[in-house]
Amino acid sequence: MSYLQDIRNFAKVQTPVIEHNSDIHQEVILKILNDLESKMDSFGESLKITRKAFNIITEGLQNIVRYGDKVPDKSTAPIFIYDRQADKYSLIFGNLLSVQKAPKLTARLEELNAQDSYGLQEMYKQVIKNNKNRTAEDEKDRNSAGLGFLEMARKSENKFLYKFFPYSPEYQYFAVIITINTHKSE
């Protein structure tokens, strides 16, 4: 089963600017960012909004590369959609994930969603402080850095919408929507 349409429905995709449904690796990330730059220029989008999009997309795609699980089935390929709407952009990321990872990920997203901008800033300072004291052994557990979703939350200034779609007893398909408001009050 392909999750692309389910995720498109969940995200209420209106006008996809970039849509990718295949393996993601460094070359793909660079291509997506180059395409994004061209599209944002053609829209006349502000540098501030473009930077937010670049940062969030980079973090989101790197999360898929680092932490997404892989099953040799094309229907579970990672998904990225950059959707342009009247007053916002929706960045939609999806990837296969083992069911064991879901509780920790859910807890992290709920923790971030519970914060206001001040709370996110304080969390950021704490993570940076903790990372300064990391040992070489800590570096083996890259999940402990904790900056990916935190950075995306700080940059987007919006809450995460996410959903887990059943796949098998061992895996599920995870989708997250990150919104960037484009209202011109900047």
Kinemage of the C-alpha trace (Angstrom):
@kinemage 1
@onewidth
@group {chain A} dominant
@subgroup {mainchain}
@vectorlist {calphas} color= white
{ca met a 1} P 0.000 0.000 0.000
{ca ser a 2} L 1.313 3.433 -0.889
{ca tyr a 3} L 0.956 6.079 1.777
{ca leu a 4} L 1.292 9.031 -0.557
{ca gln a 5} L -2.444 9.639 -0.998
{ca asp a 6} L -3.187 9.008 2.689
{ca ile a 7} L -0.548 11.545 3.655
{ca arg a 8} L -1.733 14.026 1.016
{ca asn a 9} L -5.253 13.737 2.476
{ca phe a 10} L -4.005 14.019 6.070
{ca ala a 11} L -2.000 17.149 5.161
{ca lys a 12} L -4.792 18.609 2.992
{ca val a 13} L -2.288 19.203 0.198
{ca gln a 14} L -3.464 21.995 -2.113
{ca thr a 15} L -0.672 23.163 -4.411
{ca pro a 16} L 2.419 20.956 -4.166
{ca val a 17} L 5.524 22.875 -5.202
{ca ile a 18} L 7.934 19.983 -4.691
{ca glu a 19} L 6.960 16.368 -4.207
{ca his a 20} L 9.446 13.555 -3.664
{ca asn a 21} L 8.516 9.903 -3.080
{ca ser a 22} L 11.704 7.880 -3.342
{ca asp a 23} L 14.932 7.182 -1.490
{ca ile a 24} L 16.535 10.167 0.180
{ca his a 25} L 20.285 10.677 0.378
{ca gln a 26} L 22.615 13.672 0.333
{ca glu a 27} L 22.412 14.247 -3.439
{ca val a 28} L 18.590 14.212 -3.286
{ca ile a 29} L 18.615 16.696 -0.408
{ca leu a 30} L 20.832 19.051 -2.434
{ca lys a 31} L 18.560 18.733 -5.481
{ca ile a 32} L 15.447 19.447 -3.401
{ca leu a 33} L 17.107 22.513 -1.853
{ca asn a 34} L 18.193 23.778 -5.307
{ca asp a 35} L 14.642 23.293 -6.611
{ca leu a 36} L 13.302 25.058 -3.543
{ca glu a 37} L 15.561 28.052 -4.130
{ca ser a 38} L 14.310 28.411 -7.712
{ca lys a 39} L 10.667 28.073 -6.674
{ca met a 40} L 10.942 30.538 -3.780
{ca asp a 41} L 12.642 33.070 -6.077
{ca ser a 42} L 9.860 32.681 -8.640
{ca phe a 43} L 7.262 33.300 -5.900
{ca gly a 44} L 9.101 36.440 -4.756
{ca glu a 45} L 9.219 34.976 -1.264
{ca ser a 46} L 11.058 36.846 1.486
{ca leu a 47} L 14.538 35.778 2.523
{ca lys a 48} L 13.261 35.116 6.061
{ca ile a 49} L 10.631 32.617 4.868
{ca thr a 50} L 13.082 31.011 2.429
{ca arg a 51} L 15.660 30.534 5.205
{ca lys a 52} L 13.068 28.968 7.495
{ca ala a 53} L 12.068 26.562 4.727
{ca phe a 54} L 15.702 25.654 3.967
{ca asn a 55} L 16.473 24.958 7.620
{ca ile a 56} L 13.363 22.901 8.262
{ca ile a 57} L 13.640 20.909 5.038
{ca thr a 58} L 17.312 20.147 5.674
{ca glu a 59} L 16.578 18.938 9.221
{ca gly a 60} L 13.518 16.944 8.162
{ca leu a 61} L 15.241 15.177 5.283
{ca gln a 62} L 18.317 14.449 7.389
{ca asn a 63} L 16.046 12.942 10.061
{ca ile a 64} L 14.642 10.593 7.429
{ca val a 65} L 18.143 9.601 6.305
{ca arg a 66} L 19.447 9.081 9.846
{ca tyr a 67} L 16.477 7.580 11.662
{ca gly a 68} L 13.998 6.207 9.122
{ca asp a 69} L 13.716 2.458 8.862
{ca lys a 70} L 13.995 0.751 5.490
{ca val a 71} L 12.023 -2.180 4.179
{ca pro a 72} L 12.743 -3.373 0.619
{ca asp a 73} L 9.306 -2.284 -0.624
{ca lys a 74} L 8.866 0.743 -2.880
{ca ser a 75} L 5.465 1.520 -1.329
{ca thr a 76} L 7.262 2.535 1.870
{ca ala a 77} L 9.751 4.953 0.312
{ca pro a 78} L 10.210 8.242 2.173
{ca ile a 79} L 7.895 11.090 1.237
{ca phe a 80} L 8.520 14.818 1.150
{ca ile a 81} L 5.952 17.358 -0.035
{ca tyr a 82} L 6.360 21.121 -0.079
{ca asp a 83} L 2.834 22.521 -0.366
{ca arg a 84} L 2.049 26.170 -1.045
{ca gln a 85} L -1.203 27.494 0.373
{ca ala a 86} L -2.728 30.974 0.609
{ca asp a 87} L -1.009 32.072 3.822
{ca lys a 88} L 1.411 29.269 4.599
{ca tyr a 89} L 3.695 26.533 3.368
{ca ser a 90} L 3.226 22.998 4.630
{ca leu a 91} L 6.310 20.812 4.766
{ca ile a 92} L 5.271 17.177 4.902
{ca phe a 93} L 7.744 14.438 5.740
{ca gly a 94} L 6.966 10.721 5.864
{ca asn a 95} L 8.977 7.576 6.435
{ca leu a 96} L 8.749 4.024 7.691
{ca leu a 97} L 9.444 3.632 11.401
{ca ser a 98} L 9.660 0.633 13.719
{ca val a 99} L 6.857 0.477 16.253
{ca gln a 100} L 9.442 0.539 19.063
{ca lys a 101} L 10.492 4.072 18.069
{ca ala a 102} L 6.949 5.505 18.075
{ca pro a 103} L 6.479 6.095 21.834
{ca lys a 104} L 9.747 8.009 22.187
{ca leu a 105} L 9.046 10.058 19.049
{ca thr a 106} L 5.477 10.793 20.161
{ca ala a 107} L 6.715 11.912 23.586
{ca arg a 108} L 9.296 14.198 21.981
{ca leu a 109} L 6.795 15.792 19.593
{ca glu a 110} L 4.248 16.283 22.381
{ca glu a 111} L 6.941 17.809 24.603
{ca leu a 112} L 7.814 20.283 21.833
{ca asn a 113} L 4.161 21.008 21.008
{ca ala a 114} L 3.550 21.879 24.676
{ca gln a 115} L 6.151 24.681 24.580
{ca asp a 116} L 5.749 28.309 23.631
{ca ser a 117} L 8.603 30.174 21.922
{ca tyr a 118} L 10.240 30.950 25.286
{ca gly a 119} L 10.049 27.291 26.329
{ca leu a 120} L 11.567 26.185 23.017
{ca gln a 121} L 14.395 28.700 23.448
{ca glu a 122} L 15.105 27.415 26.951
{ca met a 123} L 15.099 23.818 25.712
{ca tyr a 124} L 17.516 24.826 22.937
{ca lys a 125} L 19.902 26.432 25.441
{ca gln a 126} L 19.785 23.307 27.618
{ca val a 127} L 20.507 20.959 24.694
{ca ile a 128} L 23.436 23.117 23.568
{ca lys a 129} L 24.787 23.189 27.123
{ca asn a 130} L 24.423 19.402 27.448
{ca asn a 131} L 26.051 18.798 24.058
{ca lys a 132} L 29.134 20.759 25.077
{ca asn a 133} L 29.699 18.141 27.763
{ca arg a 134} L 29.247 15.108 25.502
{ca thr a 135} L 31.947 12.475 25.383
{ca ala a 136} L 33.102 10.477 22.364
{ca glu a 137} L 30.981 7.569 23.654
{ca asp a 138} L 27.886 9.828 23.681
{ca glu a 139} L 28.452 10.641 20.009
{ca lys a 140} L 27.656 7.026 19.112
{ca asp a 141} L 24.054 7.658 20.207
{ca arg a 142} L 23.216 10.441 17.781
{ca asn a 143} L 19.580 10.558 18.973
{ca ser a 144} L 20.759 12.053 22.241
{ca ala a 145} L 21.716 15.356 20.624
{ca gly a 146} L 18.011 16.241 20.401
{ca leu a 147} L 18.275 19.214 18.075
{ca gly a 148} L 16.439 18.103 14.901
{ca phe a 149} L 12.785 18.463 15.835
{ca leu a 150} L 13.626 21.212 18.327
{ca glu a 151} L 15.179 23.287 15.547
{ca met a 152} L 12.199 22.641 13.273
{ca ala a 153} L 9.792 23.734 16.022
{ca arg a 154} L 11.782 26.902 16.685
{ca lys a 155} L 12.027 27.809 12.993
{ca ser a 156} L 8.413 27.109 12.069
{ca glu a 157} L 6.887 28.761 15.152
{ca asn a 158} L 3.956 26.318 14.817
{ca lys a 159} L 2.896 23.042 16.400
{ca phe a 160} L 3.627 19.725 14.709
{ca leu a 161} L 0.790 17.703 13.235
{ca tyr a 162} L 1.688 14.044 12.942
{ca lys a 163} L 0.183 10.629 12.429
{ca phe a 164} L 1.293 6.997 12.432
{ca phe a 165} L -0.227 4.816 9.701
{ca pro a 166} L -0.280 1.034 10.384
{ca tyr a 167} L 1.948 -1.046 8.120
{ca ser a 168} L 2.867 -4.318 9.821
{ca pro a 169} L 3.311 -5.649 13.360
{ca glu a 170} L 6.908 -4.342 13.322
{ca tyr a 171} L 6.563 -1.107 11.328
{ca gln a 172} L 4.350 1.888 10.779
{ca tyr a 173} L 4.508 4.834 8.450
{ca phe a 174} L 5.133 8.135 10.234
{ca ala a 175} L 4.060 11.472 8.755
{ca val a 176} L 4.656 14.942 10.182
{ca ile a 177} L 3.455 18.318 8.922
{ca ile a 178} L 5.424 21.438 9.729
{ca thr a 179} L 3.875 24.772 8.817
{ca ile a 180} L 5.550 28.067 7.941
{ca asn a 181} L 3.238 31.067 8.018
{ca thr a 182} L 3.771 33.504 5.151
{ca his a 183} L 1.625 36.426 6.283
{ca lys a 184} L 3.488 39.624 5.451
{ca ser a 185} L 3.665 41.091 8.970
{ca glu a 186} L 7.458 40.857 8.967
